[in-house]
Amino acid sequence: MGAVTTDADDERVERLPKQDRSRATRQRLLEAAVACLAERGWAGSTVSVVAERAGVSRGAAQHHFPTRESLFTAAVEYVAEERSTAIRELFPQGAAAADRRAVISALVDLYTGPLFRAALHLWVAASNEEQLRPQVTELEARVGRETHRIAVELLAADESRPGVRETVQGLLDMARGLGLANLLTDDTGRRERVVAEWAGILDAVLK
C-alpha cells in the first residue's frame, strides 16, 4: 500500500485503455493518500505529497479529487472496503462456532495497522476542520454499519435475541480500543488473550 512507483509501473499504466488508466491512477492516489496519512498525519499529507508518492502530477490528482478533503475521505473509505472484502473472503462459508476466535481476530485486525492509523489522523483532523467534519462523520457511520454487518454475518449472530446486538457492538468497540493501544507499543500478546476471552463470551451469548 502506497509503494513507490517505478518506470515499469508507469509504462504498464500508459499501455492501458484510457478508462482503465484513469481507474489505475485513481487507485494509486487512494493508496498513496492512506500511506501518507499513516506516516505523516494530516498536517504532512498535502495533495502534492500524495501526487508525488503516487507518481502523478498535482493536476491529475485534482482532476480525480478536486479537494484535499475529498481525496482523504475517499482514500480511507476505499481501503476500508478492500479490507472488508478481504475479511469476507477469509470466511466464504461464514463461521461455525468453532471458528469464532478466528473471526474475532480478523475483526480486531481491522483496527490495527496503517488503515486504522490513517483513519485516526483523519478523525483528529475532522475534530478541528469544519469543512472536513461532515464528510468524515458520514464516512465513519457507513464504515461502522458495514463492519457491524460483517461481524453479525460471520458470527452467525441472531440480533433478535436480547443482548446479542449489544454484545457484537461491544466486540467492535473493544477491537477499536485494542487498535488504539497498539499505536504506541506492540500489544500483540495482550491482544491474543483478550481475543480468546471474547471468543468465550460470544460462545456463551450466541449459543
Disulfide bonds with the S-S distance in Angstrom:
none
